[in-house]
Structures are given as structure tokens and as C-alpha cells.
Amino acid sequence: MVKLLVADQYPIITKGLQLVFSDSRDVKIVATVADGEAIFDALKEHHVDILMCDIDLPKLNGISVLRRLKKEFPNIKTIVFTGQQEDVYAISTIKAGADGFISKTENLLTLKDAIMKVHLGGVYLSPTLSKKIALNKAKGSKGGYFKKLSTREVEVLKLLSNGQRNKEIAEELSINEKTVSTYKARLMKKLNVSNLIDLVNQAKNLNL
């Protein structure tokens, strides 16, 4: 049986998943948490095979969770379960350490398939994204924002779009403010904007 820890700030998601898997013989939710920091407290208390978490988490965002998890609990697999845009986030989260990325719009059968595939050592991406990646490789293309932006750049852009200041971003990502400014400059250049307002608007257009 796969032991699952679910991290999502919305109770309707965690309660819903608990109901879905309550009678399952293959998957058991051992705990649920509502913020990124609480994940690590739960992992100290429970034996967990897979963490299923959203990107948008209070206290510690999903990508920061992935980075920390890789260092502190390298044997635990992770599935990002989110409503965020797949083209923008999927590759970045896989690079950050996730073993799977699945949209909250997918059906329950697909969700279970993703869990089992990751548990058996595979990486889960939607068939649509997998085809896009294969096509880009075949064409030698760098197209798409998920190729254009690095994992850290996506992370900084997400925090900027949430209204966080350089100092707050630096503290959350454990980097200095000068480094945050460098990332902002890179983002403006890559997204072809000249100010923070346009940069945030671009992030909104990408559903960040």
C-alpha cells in the first residue's frame, strides 16, 4: 500500500482526497497539512512513501519544499498536484526534484495512475506534455516558457506576482537581496518587459 501525505491549503481538497481514497486497497492518506513548513513536521511523525503537494502553499512554497525535501528526505517521492499551468510549471518542478506533475482538472483514475507510476519508480507527466517535449526534442526547439525560464526564475517570478518584496523573497529562498535583483533583471530581459508592473502582468498572463 502506498502511504501518502497530502499538502494543500484548501480543506476541500484534502478532505475530498481523504474521501476518495478511504476505501482504497492501494493508497492510504496517512496525514494532511495546510502549509509547506508543516510538511516536514508530518514527515518526522509518519512513514510516507509519496508527498502530494500544491505549488501554492503558505509559509514555504511548493518548489522550495521540493528543494528542501531533496536534502532532508531524499527517499520520499513527490507529486505536484496543482491548478497551475502545466506548460510553465511541470518541467521546473521535475527539475527541482518532483517525480510527477498532475493537474487538479484530471480525473480520479488518472490521479491514481500517477500515484502508482511514481511509486514504482517512474515519472508522471500528462500525455499532452510528454508529446510536446518529444516534439520539441525532435525539432531541436527551445519553445515555451517552461524551456525559457529556469526553475529558480519561475520561483522568483511566482513570488513577485504574489506581491512579495525582494527582502521577503530572499528570506524565503535563503538567498541575498542582490541575487533576487539579478533574477528580476533576467526575467525582465527574457519576458521582454521594462518594469515590475509589466513583469507581474506577464506572470498573470502565464497563470503564475
BAFINU-681319 format. One record per atom (N, C-alpha, C): residue number from 0; residue in one letter; x, y, z. Coordinates in steps of 0.001 Angstrom, whole numbers, m for minus. Layout:
N
REC    n  res       px       py       pz
REC  NUM    a        X        Y        Z
...
//
This chain:
208
REC    n  res       px       py       pz
REC    0    m      834    m1212        0
REC    0    m        0        0        0
REC    0    m      862     1253        0
REC    1    v      486     2222     m823
REC    1    v     1218     3481     m913
REC    1    v      732     4420      184
REC    2    k     1672     4889     1006
REC    2    k     1324     5814     2086
REC    2    k     1576     7240     1611
REC    3    l      510     8048     1668
REC    3    l      509     9362     1046
REC    3    l      361    10467     2093
REC    4    l     1180    11528     1945
REC    4    l      996    12751     2709
REC    4    l      512    13815     1736
REC    5    v     m596    14475     2053
REC    5    v    m1172    15479     1161
REC    5    v     m996    16861     1778
REC    6    a     m433    17787      976
REC    6    a     m244    19161     1431
REC    6    a     m994    20110      506
REC    7    d    m2021    20752     1045
REC    7    d    m2817    21702      266
REC    7    d    m3472    22669     1249
REC    8    q    m3478    23952      893
REC    8    q    m4018    24939     1826
REC    8    q    m5542    24957     1894
REC    9    y    m6186    24246      966
REC    9    y    m7645    24262      939
REC    9    y    m8225    22951     1494
REC   10    p    m8971    23021     2594
REC   10    p    m9537    21817     3216
REC   10    p   m10417    21003     2271
REC   11    i   m11084    21666     1323
REC   11    i   m11958    20932      406
REC   11    i   m11157    19934     m437
REC   12    i    m9895    20267     m711
REC   12    i    m9024    19360    m1471
REC   12    i    m8575    18195     m596
REC   13    t    m8065    18499      596
REC   13    t    m7560    17428     1455
REC   13    t    m8681    16501     1924
REC   14    k    m9823    17088     2297
REC   14    k   m10950    16262     2730
REC   14    k   m11493    15425     1567
REC   15    g   m11531    16043      397
REC   15    g   m12015    15325     m777
REC   15    g   m11139    14131    m1113
REC   16    l    m9825    14314    m1060
REC   16    l    m8899    13218    m1354
REC   16    l    m8996    12117     m293
REC   17    q    m9203    12506      949
REC   17    q    m9373    11509     2004
REC   17    q   m10604    10639     1739
REC   18    l   m11680    11256     1279
REC   18    l   m12887    10502      940
REC   18    l   m12656     9580     m258
REC   19    v   m11960    10106    m1254
REC   19    v   m11692     9338    m2474
REC   19    v   m10923     8054    m2165
REC   20    f    m9918     8167    m1295
REC   20    f    m9060     7010    m1028
REC   20    f    m9401     6263      262
REC   21    s   m10514     6614      872
REC   21    s   m10865     5995     2158
REC   21    s   m11062     4483     2058
REC   22    d   m11538     4000      932
REC   22    d   m11771     2561      765
REC   22    d   m10746     1895     m156
REC   23    s    m9712     2623     m513
REC   23    s    m8723     2087    m1449
REC   23    s    m7829     1033     m788
REC   24    r    m7539       m7    m1551
REC   24    r    m6616    m1036    m1074
REC   24    r    m5172     m713    m1454
REC   25    d    m5007      281    m2325
REC   25    d    m3678      590    m2857
REC   25    d    m3071     1863    m2285
REC   26    v    m3914     2807    m1881
REC   26    v    m3427     4115    m1434
REC   26    v    m4052     4473      m88
REC   27    k    m3208     4931      833
REC   27    k    m3700     5371     2135
REC   27    k    m3116     6745     2457
REC   28    i    m3988     7710     2761
REC   28    i    m3528     9029     3181
REC   28    i    m3271     8984     4687
REC   29    v    m1992     9109     5057
REC   29    v    m1629     8978     6472
REC   29    v    m1720    10305     7218
REC   30    a    m1670    11424     6471
REC   30    a    m1781    12735     7107
REC   30    a    m2019    13803     6038
REC   31    t    m2603    14922     6461
REC   31    t    m2768    16082     5584
REC   31    t    m2253    17314     6317
REC   32    v    m1675    18256     5574
REC   32    v    m1191    19507     6159
REC   32    v    m1596    20665     5252
REC   33    a    m1549    21883     5794
REC   33    a    m2048    23038     5049
REC   33    a     m967    24046     4670
REC   34    d      298    23782     5051
REC   34    d     1369    24706     4666
REC   34    d     2678    23953     4474
REC   35    g     3630    24631     3835
REC   35    g     4890    23988     3479
REC   35    g     5737    23571     4663
REC   36    e     5782    24391     5704
REC   36    e     6585    24053     6880
REC   36    e     6045    22817     7594
REC   37    a     4720    22684     7622
REC   37    a     4090    21563     8336
REC   37    a     4417    20222     7686
REC   38    i     4791    20244     6413
REC   38    i     5161    19001     5723
REC   38    i     6286    18291     6470
REC   39    f     7280    19055     6884
REC   39    f     8466    18458     7481
REC   39    f     8216    17962     8905
REC   40    d     7282    18601     9603
REC   40    d     6861    18081    10912
REC   40    d     6132    16753    10732
REC   41    a     5266    16689     9723
REC   41    a     4499    15459     9472
REC   41    a     5413    14311     9058
REC   42    l     6438    14613     8289
REC   42    l     7348    13565     7821
REC   42    l     8166    12964     8961
REC   43    k     8333    13724    10030
REC   43    k     9043    13202    11202
REC   43    k     8154    12279    12029
REC   44    e     6842    12411    11850
REC   44    e     5887    11626    12648
REC   44    e     5341    10405    11914
REC   45    h     5312    10473    10587
REC   45    h     4671     9410     9811
REC   45    h     5621     8803     8780
REC   46    h     5437     7513     8542
REC   46    h     6143     6871     7428
REC   46    h     5370     7208     6155
REC   47    v     6046     7854     5204
REC   47    v     5394     8325     3980
REC   47    v     6162     7838     2761
REC   48    d     5437     7335     1771
REC   48    d     6061     6932      507
REC   48    d     6082     8091     m485
REC   49    i     4960     8811     m560
REC   49    i     4823     9896    m1536
REC   49    i     4207    11127     m874
REC   50    l     4806    12273    m1140
REC   50    l     4205    13553     m775
REC   50    l     3484    14087    m2001
REC   51    m     2215    14430    m1843
REC   51    m     1463    15059    m2919
REC   51    m     1148    16478    m2468
REC   52    c     1726    17475    m3162
REC   52    c     1569    18847    m2687
REC   52    c     1271    19813    m3816
REC   53    d      646    20925    m3446
REC   53    d      396    22007    m4393
REC   53    d     1638    22883    m4467
REC   54    i     1708    23747    m5479
REC   54    i     2793    24723    m5567
REC   54    i     2501    25886    m4636
REC   55    d     1240    26314    m4597
REC   55    d      840    27452    m3758
REC   55    d      567    26987    m2336
REC   56    l     1590    27110    m1487
REC   56    l     1458    26742      m83
REC   56    l     1911    27907      789
REC   57    p     1207    28180     1892
REC   57    p     1663    29213     2822
REC   57    p     2979    28806     3488
REC   58    k     3729    29806     3936
REC   58    k     4969    29647     4710
REC   58    k     6151    29155     3887
REC   59    l     5946    28157     3036
REC   59    l     7018    27644     2190
REC   59    l     6385    27144      903
REC   60    n     6728    27775     m221
REC   60    n     6066    27391    m1473
REC   60    n     6519    26016    m1954
REC   61    g     5768    25459    m2898
REC   61    g     5993    24083    m3331
REC   61    g     7374    23805    m3885
REC   62    i     7939    24737    m4659
REC   62    i     9265    24497    m5233
REC   62    i    10331    24525    m4142
REC   63    s    10186    25415    m3167
REC   63    s    11111    25439    m2029
REC   63    s    11001    24149    m1217
REC   64    v     9777    23636    m1101
REC   64    v     9570    22349     m421
REC   64    v    10348    21247    m1137
REC   65    l    10265    21223    m2470
REC   65    l    10959    20195    m3246
REC   65    l    12459    20244    m3018
REC   66    r    13021    21447    m3012
REC   66    r    14468    21589    m2806
REC   66    r    14878    21077    m1424
REC   67    r    14109    21470     m408
REC   67    r    14434    21060      962
REC   67    r    14223    19556     1149
REC   68    l    13160    19054      554
REC   68    l    12854    17633      665
REC   68    l    13988    16774      101
REC   69    k    14545    17237     m999
REC   69    k    15632    16505    m1655
REC   69    k    16830    16341     m730
REC   70    k    17042    17341      126
REC   70    k    18173    17298     1056
REC   70    k    17860    16511     2321
REC   71    e    16654    16717     2865
REC   71    e    16327    16148     4167
REC   71    e    15651    14773     4101
REC   72    f    14858    14539     3054
REC   72    f    14152    13258     2912
REC   72    f    14263    12768     1464
REC   73    p    15472    12442     1025
REC   73    p    15700    12101     m394
REC   73    p    14981    10854     m882
REC   74    n    14544     9999       31
REC   74    n    13878     8751     m380
REC   74    n    12372     8919     m612
REC   75    i    11834    10054     m220
REC   75    i    10390    10279     m387
REC   75    i    10121    10848    m1779
REC   76    k     9208    10230    m2486
REC   76    k     8849    10689    m3828
REC   76    k     7799    11802    m3717
REC   77    t     7717    12621    m4748
REC   77    t     6816    13767    m4701
REC   77    t     6019    13922    m5985
REC   78    i     4726    14186    m5823
REC   78    i     3861    14529    m6954
REC   78    i     3307    15934    m6715
REC   79    v     3489    16804    m7683
REC   79    v     2889    18139    m7606
REC   79    v     1472    18040    m8161
REC   80    f      504    18363    m7323
REC   80    f     m917    18284    m7666
REC   80    f    m1470    19694    m7576
REC   81    t    m1699    20329    m8717
REC   81    t    m1941    21762    m8715
REC   81    t    m2891    22205    m9822
REC   82    g    m3392    23417    m9672
REC   82    g    m4211    24017   m10714
REC   82    g    m3401    24948   m11599
REC   83    q    m2099    25061   m11328
REC   83    q    m1243    25952   m12110
REC   83    q     m956    25383   m13498
REC   84    q     m566    26273   m14399
REC   84    q     m372    25923   m15806
REC   84    q      769    24917   m15995
REC   85    e      447    23811   m16635
REC   85    e     1411    22728   m16812
REC   85    e     2624    23146   m17630
REC   86    d     2390    23875   m18732
REC   86    d     3493    24286   m19608
REC   86    d     4532    25124   m18873
REC   87    v     4096    25889   m17883
REC   87    v     5012    26767   m17160
REC   87    v     5715    26032   m16028
REC   88    y     4970    25204   m15297
REC   88    y     5490    24650   m14054
REC   88    y     6015    23215   m14098
REC   89    a     5502    22384   m14975
REC   89    a     5816    20954   m14897
REC   89    a     7314    20665   m14964
REC   90    i     7982    21190   m15993
REC   90    i     9404    20909   m16153
REC   90    i    10204    21498   m14995
REC   91    s     9836    22694   m14542
REC   91    s    10545    23327   m13428
REC   91    s    10439    22512   m12148
REC   92    t     9255    21969   m11880
REC   92    t     9094    21179   m10656
REC   92    t     9822    19837   m10758
REC   93    i     9839    19242   m11936
REC   93    i    10593    17995   m12114
REC   93    i    12084    18260   m11902
REC   94    k    12576    19373   m12442
REC   94    k    13982    19741   m12257
REC   94    k    14296    19983   m10781
REC   95    a    13316    20508   m10050
REC   95    a    13517    20798    m8631
REC   95    a    13446    19546    m7761
REC   96    g    13019    18429    m8344
REC   96    g    13010    17179    m7586
REC   96    g    11712    16406    m7569
REC   97    a    10654    16931    m8181
REC   97    a     9373    16210    m8207
REC   97    a     9461    14982    m9109
REC   98    d     8651    13989    m8790
REC   98    d     8591    12757    m9596
REC   98    d     7359    12735   m10489
REC   99    g     6490    13702   m10308
REC   99    g     5289    13747   m11121
REC   99    g     4621    15102   m11035
REC  100    f     3854    15423   m12048
REC  100    f     3086    16676   m12085
REC  100    f     1720    16347   m12654
REC  101    i      669    16648   m11897
REC  101    i     m678    16351   m12372
REC  101    i    m1609    17514   m12057
REC  102    s    m2453    17830   m13003
REC  102    s    m3389    18942   m12846
REC  102    s    m4592    18533   m12000
REC  103    k    m5131    19480   m11259
REC  103    k    m6328    19228   m10466
REC  103    k    m7564    19051   m11342
REC  104    t    m7424    19299   m12629
REC  104    t    m8554    19092   m13542
REC  104    t    m8635    17648   m14044
REC  105    e    m7618    16839   m13744
REC  105    e    m7617    15445   m14202
REC  105    e    m8636    14612   m13426
REC  106    n    m9024    13478   m13998
REC  106    n    m9982    12605   m13316
REC  106    n    m9287    11732   m12266
REC  107    l   m10084    11081   m11444
REC  107    l    m9543    10313   m10319
REC  107    l    m8733     9097   m10774
REC  108    l    m9127     8492   m11882
REC  108    l    m8394     7334   m12395
REC  108    l    m6976     7751   m12803
REC  109    t    m6860     8900   m13451
REC  109    t    m5554     9412   m13857
REC  109    t    m4705     9745   m12639
REC  110    l    m5336    10307   m11616
REC  110    l    m4627    10623   m10383
REC  110    l    m4050     9361    m9746
REC  111    k    m4851     8316    m9684
REC  111    k    m4368     7066    m9098
REC  111    k    m3260     6461    m9951
REC  112    d    m3414     6535   m11266
REC  112    d    m2369     6021   m12169
REC  112    d    m1050     6753   m11933
REC  113    a    m1131     8080   m11742
REC  113    a       69     8879   m11489
REC  113    a      745     8446   m10187
REC  114    i      m54     8231    m9155
REC  114    i      479     7803    m7857
REC  114    i     1195     6463    m7981
REC  115    m      573     5515    m8654
REC  115    m     1159     4177    m8775
REC  115    m     2414     4202    m9648
REC  116    k     2402     5009   m10706
REC  116    k     3573     5090   m11582
REC  116    k     4768     5647   m10822
REC  117    v     4535     6711   m10059
REC  117    v     5614     7311    m9274
REC  117    v     6094     6347    m8197
REC  118    h     5167     5661    m7545
REC  118    h     5533     4702    m6505
REC  118    h     6434     3596    m7049
REC  119    l     6208     3225    m8285
REC  119    l     7000     2148    m8914
REC  119    l     8301     2656    m9534
REC  120    g     8587     3945    m9337
REC  120    g     9869     4472    m9787
REC  120    g     9828     5277   m11067
REC  121    g     8631     5501   m11617
REC  121    g     8511     6261   m12850
REC  121    g     8327     7750   m12597
REC  122    v     8268     8507   m13682
REC  122    v     7984     9940   m13631
REC  122    v     6680    10175   m14385
REC  123    y     5751    10885   m13745
REC  123    y     4460    11111   m14402
REC  123    y     4344    12536   m14927
REC  124    l     4096    12650   m16226
REC  124    l     3687    13891   m16886
REC  124    l     2495    13545   m17762
REC  125    s     1648    14507   m18030
REC  125    s      479    14230   m18859
REC  125    s      914    13800   m20258
REC  126    p      124    12967   m20928
REC  126    p      442    12573   m22305
REC  126    p      631    13772   m23227
REC  127    t     m161    14834   m23014
REC  127    t      m55    16032   m23848
REC  127    t     1313    16688   m23710
REC  128    l     1778    16860   m22460
REC  128    l     3075    17492   m22243
REC  128    l     4207    16582   m22712
REC  129    s     4064    15299   m22492
REC  129    s     5088    14348   m22943
REC  129    s     5277    14426   m24454
REC  130    k     4164    14559   m25177
REC  130    k     4234    14686   m26643
REC  130    k     4902    15993   m27042
REC  131    k     4596    17067   m26325
REC  131    k     5204    18369   m26627
REC  131    k     6719    18308   m26437
REC  132    i     7136    17677   m25340
REC  132    i     8572    17572   m25057
REC  132    i     9264    16755   m26139
REC  133    a     8641    15648   m26515
REC  133    a     9217    14797   m27564
REC  133    a     9304    15548   m28888
REC  134    l     8274    16325   m29190
REC  134    l     8245    17092   m30436
REC  134    l     9312    18184   m30427
REC  135    n     9465    18868   m29291
REC  135    n    10486    19909   m29176
REC  135    n    11883    19328   m29338
REC  136    k    12096    18135   m28761
REC  136    k    13398    17488   m28890
REC  136    k    13670    17108   m30334
REC  137    a    12638    16598   m30994
REC  137    a    12790    16173   m32389
REC  137    a    13107    17356   m33292
REC  138    k    12522    18523   m32977
REC  138    k    12737    19720   m33790
REC  138    k    13932    20542   m33321
REC  139    g    14485    20145   m32164
REC  139    g    15570    20945   m31604
REC  139    g    15094    22289   m31127
REC  140    s    13821    22342   m30732
REC  140    s    13193    23619   m30359
REC  140    s    13404    23930   m28890
REC  141    k    13501    25214   m28615
REC  141    k    13575    25691   m27233
REC  141    k    12267    26379   m26850
REC  142    g    11230    26180   m27616
REC  142    g     9984    26914   m27426
REC  142    g     9311    26672   m26099
REC  143    g     8525    27690   m25705
REC  143    g     7733    27558   m24487
REC  143    g     8431    28166   m23289
REC  144    y     7646    28774   m22397
REC  144    y     8230    29397   m21226
REC  144    y     8847    28382   m20277
REC  145    f     8360    27134   m20318
REC  145    f     8938    26135   m19427
REC  145    f    10358    25802   m19847
REC  146    k    10743    26116   m21094
REC  146    k    12112    25961   m21549
REC  146    k    12897    27260   m21319
REC  147    k    12222    28398   m21505
REC  147    k    12895    29696   m21465
REC  147    k    13332    30069   m20058
REC  148    l    12508    29767   m19054
REC  148    l    12808    30157   m17683
REC  148    l    13382    28990   m16890
REC  149    s    14378    29299   m16056
REC  149    s    14934    28275   m15174
REC  149    s    13977    28026   m14012
REC  150    t    14230    26966   m13269
REC  150    t    13387    26643   m12114
REC  150    t    13385    27786   m11102
REC  151    r    14561    28332   m10808
REC  151    r    14653    29420    m9832
REC  151    r    13975    30688   m10349
REC  152    e    14083    30942   m11652
REC  152    e    13430    32115   m12221
REC  152    e    11910    32005   m12123
REC  153    v    11384    30833   m12376
REC  153    v     9938    30614   m12229
REC  153    v     9523    30842   m10782
REC  154    e    10348    30368    m9867
REC  154    e    10061    30510    m8441
REC  154    e    10044    31987    m8030
REC  155    v    11036    32749    m8455
REC  155    v    11103    34178    m8137
REC  155    v     9937    34921    m8774
REC  156    l     9612    34593   m10016
REC  156    l     8505    35238   m10704
REC  156    l     7191    34977    m9981
REC  157    k     7019    33765    m9505
REC  157    k     5809    33423    m8757
REC  157    k     5688    34275    m7492
REC  158    l     6779    34419    m6767
REC  158    l     6748    35184    m5520
REC  158    l     6549    36678    m5793
REC  159    l     7158    37181    m6860
REC  159    l     6942    38577    m7246
REC  159    l     5475    38832    m7590
REC  160    s     4874    37880    m8295
REC  160    s     3469    38033    m8695
REC  160    s     2533    37965    m7493
REC  161    n     3017    37383    m6385
REC  161    n     2232    37336    m5144
REC  161    n     2384    38616    m4328
REC  162    g     3204    39565    m4855
REC  162    g     3361    40847    m4179
REC  162    g     4471    40897    m3147
REC  163    q     5335    39872    m3120
REC  163    q     6407    39857    m2133
REC  163    q     7566    40751    m2573
REC  164    r     8191    41400    m1580
REC  164    r     9318    42285    m1845
REC  164    r    10614    41486    m1935
REC  165    n    11653    42144    m2437
REC  165    n    12941    41467    m2594
REC  165    n    13428    40830    m1301
REC  166    k    13302    41559     m196
REC  166    k    13771    41052     1092
REC  166    k    13004    39800     1499
REC  167    e    11690    39813     1297
REC  167    e    10858    38657     1662
REC  167    e    11201    37439      788
REC  168    i    11423    37695     m496
REC  168    i    11781    36613    m1414
REC  168    i    13136    36032    m1024
REC  169    a    14081    36919     m705
REC  169    a    15421    36474     m306
REC  169    a    15353    35583      935
REC  170    e    14524    35972     1902
REC  170    e    14385    35189     3135
REC  170    e    13746    33838     2863
REC  171    e    12715    33822     2022
REC  171    e    12026    32560     1742
REC  171    e    12900    31591      971
REC  172    l    13711    32124       54
REC  172    l    14540    31257     m795
REC  172    l    15958    31076     m257
REC  173    s    16234    31716      882
REC  173    s    17571    31628     1500
REC  173    s    18670    32102      553
REC  174    i    18423    33231     m102
REC  174    i    19414    33871     m954
REC  174    i    19475    35350     m558
REC  175    n    20477    36091    m1056
REC  175    n    20541    37500     m677
REC  175    n    19733    38369    m1633
REC  176    e    19476    39597    m1200
REC  176    e    18632    40501    m1983
REC  176    e    19242    40840    m3337
REC  177    k    20559    40904    m3381
REC  177    k    21240    41211    m4641
REC  177    k    20958    40123    m5679
REC  178    t    20923    38877    m5217
REC  178    t    20638    37758    m6113
REC  178    t    19204    37841    m6641
REC  179    v    18276    38246    m5769
REC  179    v    16887    38425    m6196
REC  179    v    16813    39483    m7291
REC  180    s    17538    40581    m7094
REC  180    s    17562    41648    m8101
REC  180    s    18110    41149    m9431
REC  181    t    19108    40278    m9356
REC  181    t    19685    39695   m10573
REC  181    t    18652    38855   m11310
REC  182    y    17898    38059   m10556
REC  182    y    16846    37237   m11165
REC  182    y    15768    38118   m11796
REC  183    k    15409    39206   m11124
REC  183    k    14404    40129   m11673
REC  183    k    14874    40701   m13010
REC  184    a    16150    41071   m13059
REC  184    a    16700    41634   m14299
REC  184    a    16662    40599   m15425
REC  185    r    17004    39357   m15095
REC  185    r    16960    38281   m16096
REC  185    r    15540    38040   m16588
REC  186    l    14591    38060   m15655
REC  186    l    13193    37828   m16012
REC  186    l    12673    38926   m16937
REC  187    m    13022    40161   m16624
REC  187    m    12585    41275   m17468
REC  187    m    13138    41139   m18886
REC  188    k    14385    40714   m18977
REC  188    k    15008    40552   m20292
REC  188    k    14362    39408   m21064
REC  189    k    14164    38266   m20383
REC  189    k    13606    37090   m21052
REC  189    k    12143    37289   m21448
REC  190    l    11412    38023   m20627
REC  190    l     9990    38227   m20904
REC  190    l     9726    39553   m21618
REC  191    n    10822    40248   m21948
REC  191    n    10750    41455   m22770
REC  191    n     9872    42538   m22148
REC  192    v    10116    42828   m20861
REC  192    v     9415    43918   m20176
REC  192    v    10452    44830   m19544
REC  193    s    10035    46042   m19170
REC  193    s    10998    47022   m18654
REC  193    s    10730    47466   m17224
REC  194    n     9648    46979   m16615
REC  194    n     9347    47372   m15238
REC  194    n     8620    46257   m14501
REC  195    l     8541    46412   m13181
REC  195    l     7966    45373   m12332
REC  195    l     6485    45141   m12607
REC  196    i     5741    46214   m12879
REC  196    i     4300    46085   m13141
REC  196    i     4054    45201   m14366
REC  197    d     4804    45465   m15432
REC  197    d     4656    44647   m16639
REC  197    d     5111    43215   m16395
REC  198    l     6124    43061   m15542
REC  198    l     6617    41716   m15219
REC  198    l     5542    40916   m14487
REC  199    v     4886    41549   m13518
REC  199    v     3814    40887   m12766
REC  199    v     2631    40584   m13688
REC  200    n     2314    41514   m14571
REC  200    n     1227    41267   m15524
REC  200    n     1553    40096   m16442
REC  201    q     2805    39990   m16836
REC  201    q     3234    38860   m17663
REC  201    q     3063    37551   m16905
REC  202    a     3389    37574   m15622
REC  202    a     3218    36383   m14781
REC  202    a     1753    35980   m14712
REC  203    k      869    36985   m14604
REC  203    k     m572    36695   m14561
REC  203    k    m1048    36105   m15875
REC  204    n     m492    36590   m16974
REC  204    n     m851    36058   m18298
REC  204    n     m436    34593   m18441
REC  205    l      616    34223   m17690
REC  205    l     1106    32839   m17726
REC  205    l      408    31984   m16674
REC  206    n     m565    32589   m15956
REC  206    n    m1265    31893   m14853
REC  206    n     m339    31544   m13709
REC  207    l      679    32368   m13456
REC  207    l     1574    32105   m12332
REC  207    l      930    32553   m11037
//
